[in-house]
């Protein structure tokens, strides 16, 4: 009966509160929901709306019930926590039964997401989707923000203060969003307009005859804000994901082009990669390389402006085109971090037993179309790529197209590059004409991998190798590695935006959807140039494989010569021993061998001593500050000031012992308080107090009388008098230490009570 009455009372109180304040609750909750709208571009799923609206309803319910029942902080926190767990499927729907009923996996996922989902929001490539625990961050924001905002609106004297919470949520949503969001300004202006109208109505400042003017202002503000949002340049917007550089560090991975010849040599007839449903004529991209340091072409860091390597969320591209193709890639005799892709990838899903591990370590660069997994690929790994193969533009289409203005990293040019580029480009005027002239000039060279039975051709594409390729007396001989590297540098020296791509080129097949096996003989490299309106266009500077260099010089035949008995070689003198004999060398080796690492016990000891010093550091600082204060009082100022400093030193010593001296007491009265407090038993109210001591040996009254004479007397003390007084202070402190005991005295030495006391102002006589 009592429980039923209590329940009815709760329902009645909450219902009465809602009947009176439903407008406040509705406005605040709606503003929180609207403030989360910029996150839609990040997640790209309708489940975001479910998570946000659900979190706002739960937080609002807790706040209303708590306001109706007058709950304190702890019951409110408990209610939020219970609802957070019960409805945890809002934060991790794919782990719940039917996306609604939470499982232990769901609770664990949202529990981890409270800590980790924030980092994922700014380090994973949008759209994030609803996988794993991605929606935990917006779910938590909506739940907590609505609870706090509604509580402030219902339980404080200034309900308008609740508007701060939606404003903070909107700012956070913009920072966690993407740079392409154009709704930030109109949303902000709309929220400001609604907030002003509600705050004016709540405070009674909005009259009936002002509604038309207010509506007109709101409409004008929304239109102006929308226009400003659409016209605002994206570069002026601040989002966290554009300033967060997540792993990996590309310097940790060697350039794949540096191992080009290794694929041909070790896996020439061995399957490296199998592709099912490969579009006809499509190349397989392994890595895009846009930085050259004089040794090798490599993938540039994000700081160079060539895009970030980010973890992907639900898919690589937020918007999917029609007529996309799904290709299945199966790894063969390939080991490396670079993930082969085809065309323009829109999505990539790993399959097999290592799928989760590979997905966690997968990063993709949209600007270069290159992906890598930090755990590395190995034989048997498989994944599906949702892709599109854009058609290559013709020369007639590129004839009048300008080059794209793209920021590329600086490169190191070998000496021969600039000269060779000017000679190859000739009198070509348009960009496409110059590119084709350079491509055709390089194709006039000869092809060779430098393997057994082929023309000599050194591997690598460093500065020395390119100098010998382009500037030597011998004709150009090399393979895709050298020709692509050379053309990329030549184009860059002519201010043409170019980059080198390494991948695989299928010899035949791919149009019927069957499997295509790519071997080491299919590895290739080419050059891409950026044209305005056409993107990156490929060019192939490598000569045909049937262009083989033949050395036409006749080799003289060997003519046998009659054998002639040669005199025996002269006897060689034994080598002289170096100044340092073998014994000295052995001794040095022994000394080097004795330079062994320190034993683990020493490291443990040093660590323990360091930890102990770290713990004692605050106490050591207190003691050092007191010593410095004592030295300053004893040696600084006039003799009268030093006498007053001696008495202050006595007061600070008893203060650290727990004696509180009245601020208004004279020195004589303070001396009586010191002796009386030290000799008094602990009060009844205290569970434990200091034991009474005999403070007669302190002679505080004599010390106070001498201090009064030294500061207020007709004859000020001299240097000797100040020194004598400090000897009395030392004697009094020694007697005090004996009276209170060694343990209590040392506890007082490390006490900070006297350091927190306000400094006593010197009297008029002291100042004089």
Order of alpha helices (4+ residues) and beta strands (2+ residues): alpha-alpha-alpha-alpha-alpha-beta-alpha-alpha-alpha-alpha-alpha-beta-beta-beta-beta-beta-beta-beta-beta-beta-alpha-beta-beta-beta-alpha-alpha-alpha-beta-alpha-beta-alpha-beta-beta-beta-beta-alpha-alpha-alpha-alpha-alpha-alpha-alpha-alpha-alpha
